[in-house]
Amino acid sequence: MILYCDTSALLKHYIEEAETAAVQRLVIASQQIVTSLITELEFTSAIERLKHERRLDSPTYRAAFSVLDRDIQRGFISLVEISPEISKNAKRIIRQRRLRFPDAIQLASALKAQEEYGSVNFATFDNKLLEAAKLEGLRCVYF
């Protein structure tokens, strides 16, 4: 199974939250994890915010970045580059689905991944993005 994770889903794999066990079961069952290049930036922003709010201790903070970087380097997580094609499709998605631009980039990237891999399971904890993904024909994971 190819699993496309947006930032909300991928973050729960690296930081212990209520839904972490469900996400980890999916990740373990997947042969490949795919996400947008924008996820690295959103992930960094979220981790920094959690650290600043003192909801994350220093060892967990360092480990989250270290393990994510390792997973990307070893190829377990593939990043979809933000190409002109992704940008064009994201603009269409913004107009049709009324998503914010980061979510439109995630959805356009997932559609590109589906084109490349043949089929992906789309995971997010954002209900509006999940609904848009369904409308775009992606197979969605429900938590």
C-alpha positions as CSV (number, residue, x, y, z in Angstrom):
1,M,0.0,0.0,0.0
2,I,1.2,3.5,-0.9
3,L,0.1,6.0,1.8
4,Y,0.0,9.7,1.2
5,C,0.1,11.7,4.4
6,D,-0.4,15.4,4.8
7,T,1.3,17.1,7.6
8,S,-1.5,16.6,10.1
9,A,-1.2,12.8,9.6
10,L,2.6,12.6,9.4
11,L,3.1,14.6,12.5
12,K,1.1,12.1,14.5
13,H,3.6,9.4,13.4
14,Y,6.5,11.3,15.0
15,I,4.8,13.0,18.0
16,E,2.7,11.1,20.5
17,E,-0.9,12.3,20.3
18,A,-4.3,10.6,20.7
19,E,-4.3,9.3,17.1
20,T,-0.7,8.2,17.0
21,A,-1.4,4.4,17.3
22,A,-3.8,4.5,14.3
23,V,-1.4,6.4,12.1
24,Q,1.5,4.1,13.1
25,R,-0.5,1.0,12.2
26,L,-1.1,2.5,8.7
27,V,2.5,3.5,8.3
28,I,3.7,0.0,9.3
29,A,1.3,-1.6,6.8
30,S,2.6,0.7,4.0
31,Q,5.3,-0.1,1.6
32,Q,5.9,3.6,0.9
33,I,4.9,6.9,2.5
34,V,4.5,9.9,0.1
35,T,4.0,13.5,1.0
36,S,4.5,17.0,-0.5
37,L,7.8,18.9,-0.1
38,I,5.7,21.5,1.7
39,T,5.2,19.0,4.5
40,E,8.8,19.5,5.7
41,L,8.1,23.2,6.2
42,E,4.7,22.6,7.9
43,F,6.3,19.9,10.1
44,T,9.1,22.2,11.1
45,S,6.6,25.0,11.9
46,A,4.4,22.7,14.0
47,I,7.3,21.2,15.9
48,E,8.7,24.7,16.6
49,R,5.3,25.8,17.8
50,L,4.9,22.8,20.1
51,K,8.4,23.4,21.6
52,H,7.7,27.1,22.1
53,E,4.5,26.3,23.8
54,R,6.4,23.8,26.1
55,R,4.2,21.0,24.9
56,L,7.3,19.2,23.6
57,D,10.5,18.5,25.6
58,S,13.9,18.9,24.1
59,P,14.7,15.2,23.5
60,T,11.4,14.7,21.7
61,Y,11.9,17.8,19.7
62,R,15.3,16.7,18.5
63,A,14.2,13.1,17.9
64,A,11.2,14.2,15.7
65,F,13.5,16.1,13.3
66,S,16.2,13.3,13.4
67,V,13.8,10.5,12.6
68,L,11.9,12.4,9.9
69,D,15.2,13.3,8.2
70,R,16.4,9.7,8.4
71,D,13.1,8.4,6.9
72,I,13.4,10.8,4.0
73,Q,17.1,10.0,3.5
74,R,16.6,6.3,3.4
75,G,13.7,6.7,1.0
76,F,10.9,5.5,3.2
77,I,9.2,8.8,2.8
78,S,9.1,10.2,-0.8
79,L,8.6,13.9,-1.3
80,V,6.6,15.2,-4.2
81,E,8.3,18.3,-5.6
82,I,6.2,21.5,-6.1
83,S,6.4,21.7,-9.9
84,P,4.6,24.0,-12.3
85,E,2.1,21.2,-12.9
86,I,1.4,20.9,-9.1
87,S,1.0,24.7,-8.8
88,K,-1.5,24.8,-11.7
89,N,-3.5,21.9,-10.3
90,A,-3.4,23.6,-6.8
91,K,-4.9,26.8,-8.3
92,R,-7.7,24.8,-9.8
93,I,-8.3,23.1,-6.5
94,I,-8.4,26.4,-4.6
95,R,-11.0,27.7,-7.1
96,Q,-13.1,24.5,-7.1
97,R,-12.8,23.2,-3.6
98,R,-12.2,26.5,-1.7
99,L,-9.1,25.1,0.1
100,R,-6.3,27.2,1.6
101,F,-3.2,27.1,-0.5
102,P,-1.1,24.6,1.7
103,D,-4.0,22.1,1.6
104,A,-4.4,22.6,-2.2
105,I,-0.7,21.9,-2.6
106,Q,-1.1,18.7,-0.5
107,L,-4.1,17.6,-2.6
108,A,-2.4,18.4,-5.9
109,S,0.7,16.5,-4.7
110,A,-1.4,13.5,-3.7
111,L,-3.1,13.5,-7.1
112,K,0.4,13.5,-8.7
113,A,1.5,10.6,-6.4
114,Q,-1.6,8.7,-7.5
115,E,-0.7,9.3,-11.1
116,E,2.8,8.0,-10.5
117,Y,2.0,5.0,-8.2
118,G,-1.3,4.1,-9.7
119,S,-3.2,4.2,-6.4
120,V,-2.6,5.9,-3.0
121,N,-4.5,6.0,0.3
122,F,-4.9,9.6,1.4
123,A,-4.5,10.3,5.1
124,T,-5.3,13.6,6.8
125,F,-7.0,14.9,10.0
126,D,-8.4,17.9,8.2
127,N,-12.1,17.2,7.4
128,K,-12.3,19.9,4.7
129,L,-9.2,18.5,2.9
130,L,-10.5,14.9,3.3
131,E,-13.8,15.9,1.7
132,A,-12.0,17.6,-1.2
133,A,-9.8,14.5,-1.6
134,K,-12.9,12.3,-1.9
135,L,-14.3,14.6,-4.5
136,E,-11.1,14.5,-6.5
137,G,-11.3,10.7,-6.5
138,L,-8.7,9.7,-4.0
139,R,-9.2,6.7,-1.7
140,C,-9.3,8.2,1.8
141,V,-8.3,6.9,5.2
142,Y,-10.8,7.6,8.0
143,F,-9.6,7.7,11.6
